[in-house]
């Protein structure tokens, strides 16, 4: 028996941002939270932005004279855009210990991804998809919260990195546009039959491959600057060795990560999240594959520096555990309309929250009177739900709450929510529930494949003109 929790993973993305379930029971079908088809989004798809701060940008003095390197349907991409993105991606890849391509190939890869991104954003805009400032504000607040800083501090760090706040918010807006485009054009097309589920479970249960395992690693990175002297390298290695020694003696790994790690996940105790082995750098898997749960590896060297790793958890990927942590929550949903903008809905729910917390209002009563969801008659009560049953943006908000706590107004694909977590509990899944979770995992995989094919189609239909640099 083990507990299977829905974890958020910081994906290695070609941007300074990238990452973030579904519903199952009949009682929830009428609610404005149901993910199309009842599945969660795939890890490789465009999603609500994750907690990744811009780590660096091209220093102002080092910037080259700008020029156009490509045109996508009459919209230019400049050399400095590509260079800025390369710096941010390289910083993330070094933290993860991933190999950096040769400069010319790296430039080509980043430019190719920017072209695809630009074509998709144009598709979203041309078909009328919009993201207003209230949703961008929410995404910005999420990035700040997940990095353990205030929005003011986040903005200060963005600008200190050399990236303008306008560019940062534009990137957030584009990622949100792509999320909504995916929801509309891809998710409803994916179907999973009972035969698909049966075959998937058989394949997973029969797999003995390392890649078939889900692994959650703790990670401490001690950075080594490029061109560091032998003395500096030795100092950094000694620091990493101290972490490894203390971890092996039983000290709390999360506390060590927060105190010593230079990686972006340090604030969350160094946890990288449960994911398939092939989604980790090969260095991490090779270093930990012979270790038991709880084992410590390292220090191991990569181009980024020295890594100390802990095997936190292993489980067969895609085959649900017998137990899960369930949540019991309630919400009030307001659906934006020509008469009620998203910003106005956010303001109205913020006022409800203030009234409830001051004792001037009752959550259930306000839900019955104002919520535009099927749960309104029950005071907004959503009942007990399993991990992955809500759409990612809703579930992420729930994950951040303590029992009894009311979150800030949340914008999802269905409207604007005021969410209260009532309680959590461990529960044993029935066979039907285990099959439903397996169905969601399989649908997630199929959705990634469908999304990749759809992206290639959009890119193939875009007019792309490459420009030579000026002589």
N, C-alpha and C positions, 0 to 999 in steps of 0.2 A: 504494500500500500504506500502511496505517496501522494502528495498534493500537487496538482497541476494548476499553476497560476498563469494568467495572461501577462506576458512581460513585454515591455517596450524595448526595442533594440535600436541603437544608433547605427544606422546603415552607412556604409562607405559610399558616399554619393558624389556625383559630379556637380556639387553646389555646396554652399555653406549651410544648407538646410535640406532636409529630405524626410523623414519618417512619420506617421502614425497611421467590430465584431458582428454581431449578427443576433437574430432573435430566433427562438425555437418554439415556444409553447403556443398552443392555440389561443390562450388567453391574451396574448400580446399582439395578435394579428391586426387588430384594429388600431394599434397605437402608432403614433408618428415617430417611431424609433426603429421600425423594421428595416433592416438592410435588404436591398433587393435580392430575393431568393434565399434570404436567411444566411448569408455567408459573410465572412470577414474579408478585409482587403488583403491582397498579397504583399509580401515584404518588398518586392521589387518595383512596386507601382508608385505612381505619383499620389501623394497623400498629404494630409494636413502637415505642416512643417514640424520637424522635430527639434529637440533641444540641442542644436549645434551652433555655437557662436562662430562668427568669422574670426579666424585666428590670426590672419595676417593679410596684407595686401602689398602691392608693389610700392615701395617707397617713392615719394613724390619726385625726389631727385633722380631716380633711376628710370622714370617713365620715358618711353620712346615717343617720338612724334607719332601721333595717331593717324591711322589710315584704315580704309575699308578693306577687309579681307574676304568677305562673302556677302552676297545679297540673297535674302530669302523672300520670295514673292514681293520684291521691291523694298523690303526692309533691311537696312544694312546691319552687319556685325563688324565691329571694329577690332583692330589689333589689341588695343588696350583692354577691351572686354574679355578677349581670350586670355591675355596675360594675367589679368586680375583673377579670373576663374582658375587658372593654372596654379597660382600661388595658394589659393584657398584649398584646392583639391590636394595639392602636394602636402600641405600641412596636415590634413586629415590622414592621408595615406602614411605619412611618416609616423604619426601617433599609433597607427594600427600595425606598423611593421610591414606594410605592403611595399613591394618593389616599385620604384619610380621608373617609367619608361624613358628612353632616350629623348632629349629635348624636342627633336623634330617630330617624333612619333607622338609624344605627349601633346604637343601643340595640335597635331592633326586629330587626336582623339577628343580633346576638349572642344575644338572647333566643331567637330562632327556632332557632339552632344548638344552644343549651343544651337546648331542649325535645326536639329530635331526638336529641341525645346521651343525654338522660335516658331517653327511650323505648327506645333501643337497649340501654342498660345494664340496664334493667329486663327486657327480653326475654332478655338473656343470663343474668341471675340466675334468672329464672322457669323457664328450661329447664335449669337445673342446671350451667351453666358456672361454674367457680371459678378464681380466680387466687390462689395462696398467697403468703406473704410472701417465699419464696425467689425467686420470679420478679420480684416488685417490687424486691427488693434488686438483682437482676441488671440490671433496667432502670435503676435509679438509678445503679448503677456505670457503665453504658453512657453515660448522660447526662454524668456526671462526666468519663469518659475522653475523650469526643468534644469536650468543652470544655477539655481540658487541665488539669483540676483534680482534687484528691482528693475522695472522697465527703464528708469532713469539711468541706472548703472549699465544696463544692456546697451542703451543708446550711446553712452559714453565710450564703452568698449568698442562698439561698432565704428565710431568715428575715429577713435585712437588707432584702429587697425588700418586706417587709410581708406575705408569704404564709406561712402556717403550714406546717411540715413535714408535718403530718397531711394538709392539703389537697393539697400537692404529691404525696405518695405516693398519695392517693386518686385524683388525676387520672391518675397513672401506671397504677394498677390498672384504672381505667375504660378507658383506651386499650387495655390488654392484653385486657380482657374483650371489647372490640369486635373486636380482631384475631381472637380465637378464635371469636367468633360468625360473623364473615365467613368464616373457614376452613370452618366446619361447614355454614353455610346457603347459601353463594353459590358458593364455588370449584368444588365438584364438579359444578355444573350447567352450566359453560361448556365448550363443545366447539368445536374449530376443525378444519375439513375441509381436505383438500388443495386443493380448489377455492378455499376462502377464502384460503389461503396464496398460491396463484397470482395471484389478483386483487389481494391486498394488495401483493405485490411489483411487479406491473405499475403499480399506482397510485403507489407510492412512487418507482419509477424514472422515471415520467413527470411527476412533480411538479416544478415550478419555483418553487413558492410559497415565500416566506421561512418561513412557518409549517411547511413540510415539512422544514426543516433542524433538525438537532440542533446546539446551540451551547453551548460551555463558556466562560464569562466569568470573568476575574479581577476582583475588586471591592475598591476601597478607599473607605470612607465617612468623611468628616470631618463630624461632626455639628455642626449649628448650633442652639443652644437656641432655643426659641420666644421671641419678643419680644426677640431679641438686638439690641444696638445696631449701628449701621452700622460702628463700629470693630471690634466682635467679628466681624461677618460678613466684613469685609475680611481680618481675621487668619486666619479659617478658610479663606477662599478662597485666600489666599497659601500656606497649608499644603498644600492640595489641589494647587495649581499646582506646588509643589515636588515632590510625589510624581509628578505627570504628567511633569514635565521630566526627573526622574531615571530614570523608567521608559523614556522615549523615548531616553535616552542608553544604554540597555542594562542598567541595574541590575536585579537579580533582583526580579521583581514580588512573589513570595511574601514575601521579606524586607521589602519596603516595606509590604506589607499587615500583616504582624505588628508592624511598628514604628509605623505611622501610623493604621491603620484602626480605626474605632469600631464596625464591623459585627461580628455574631456569628460570621462565618466567618473572622475575622482570624487566629485561631490555626491554621487549616488553610491559610494562605497566600492567603486571599481567594478561593479557588476556589468558584464557585457550582455547578459540576457540569454535565455534559452533559445538556441537556433541550431539548424543543421550544421554538421561539421564542415561541410563544404562552403559555408558562409563565413568561416573564420580564415585568417591568414594561415597558410600551411605551416609556418613556424610554430604557431600556437598549438596546432593539432599534433604535430610531430613531438613537441615537448611534453604534452600531457597525456598522450594516448595510452601509455603504460601505467598511469597513475590511478589509484582508487579515488572515489569521491572524498574530498577533503585533502587530497594530496597537493603538494606545492612543487612547482617547477621553477627553475631559474636560480640566478639571473641568466637569461638568454639574450644574446646580442642581435640586434637588427640595425639597419641604417639609421633608425630613429634614436636608438639608445639601448638601455637594458630593461628587460621585461621580467616581472615576477608574476606567475600565474597560479591560480588556485582552481581546482576542479570542484565547483560548487554543486553540480547536479548533472546526472546523465539520465536520459530516458529515450525509448524508441520513438523517433520522430513520427508524428502523424497517428500514433496509437494512443488514445487518451488514457490517463490514469484512472484508477478506480475512485479517487476522491478529488473534489475540487473545492475551492473557496467560493461560496455563493454570496451574492449581495442582495439586500432588500432595500429598495430605494423608492422615492416618489418624485414626481416632477410636475411642473406647470409648463405647458407648451403654448406659445403664441406664434401664429403663422404670419409672416410678413405679407402685406397686400398693398395695393395702391393707396389705401387709407392708413396703413401702418408700416413704416419702413423698419428695416432691421435695427437701425440705431434707436428708433422710438421704442421698439419692442424691448431692446436691452435696457433702456432707461426705465420703462414701466416695470420690468421684472426686478431691477435694482431697487425700485421703490417698494415692491412687495417684500423683498428680502429685508430691507430696513424696517418695515412695519412688523414683520414676524419676529425679528431678533430683538426689537424693542418692546415686544409684548402687545403691540397694537393690532396684531392680525394673527390669524391661524392658517397654517399652510394648507390643511385639507379643505378648509372653507374657501380660501382663495382659489384653489384648484377647481373645486366644484363650480365656482362662479365664473371663472375666467379661462380655464385651460381649454384649448381646442384639440384635445386628444381623447381617444376612447377611454382613457383611465380617469377622466374628470369625474365621472359618477362615483368613483371609489376614492375621491380625494387625491387623485394623482398617484395612487399606490400601484407600483409595478410588480409587486410580489417578489418571490425569490427567483433569482436568475443565475445562470451559470456563466463562467468566463467566456467571452467572445460572443455573447448574445446581442449586445448592443453595437451600433455603428462605432467606429474607432474614436471619433471625437467625443461621443457621449461616454464611452467606457473609460477613456483617459481621464475625464473629469471625475468620474466616480472613484477611480483608483487613487486619486489625490486627496479624497475626503476621509475624515475620521467619522465614526458613527455619531449621528446627531448633527453633523456639520452641514450647512447649506453652502453650496458653491456660488461663485459669481455667475451671472447670466452667461449661458453657453449657446453659441450658434452652431447648429448642425445642418445637414442637408434638408432636414424636415422643418426647421424653424428655429425659434429661440427658446431655450429651456431654463428654468430655475430648478435645480436638482438638490435633493437632500438625501444623503445616505443615512438609512435608519439603523442597519446592523449588518454584520457579516457572520458567516458560519461555515464550518466544514461539512460537506455532505457527500455521501456515496452515490455515484451515478448508477442509474438503472442501465440495463443493456440498451434500451431504446435511446437513452441520452448519450451513451457512449457512441452509438452509431451516428447520432446526429452531429456530435463533435467531429467524428471522423469524416462525415459528409462535408462539414465546413472546411476542414483542412484540405480535402480533395478539391473542393470548389475554389479555394484560395489558389491552389496550384494551377487549376484550369484557367482561372481568371488571369493569372500572370502570363500564361501562354497566349491567351486571347488578346490581352493588352499588348504584348510584344508584337504580335502579328498586325494588330490594328495600327500601332505606332509606325511600323514599317510601311504600311499602306499610305498613311498620311504623309510621311516623309517622301515616299515615292511620287506622290502627286504634287509636291511642292516644286516650284521653280527655284533652282539654286544656281547662282553664278559666283564662281570663285574669282577673286581679283589678285593680281600679282602686286607685291610690295613696290612702292615707288623707288625708282633708281636714283 
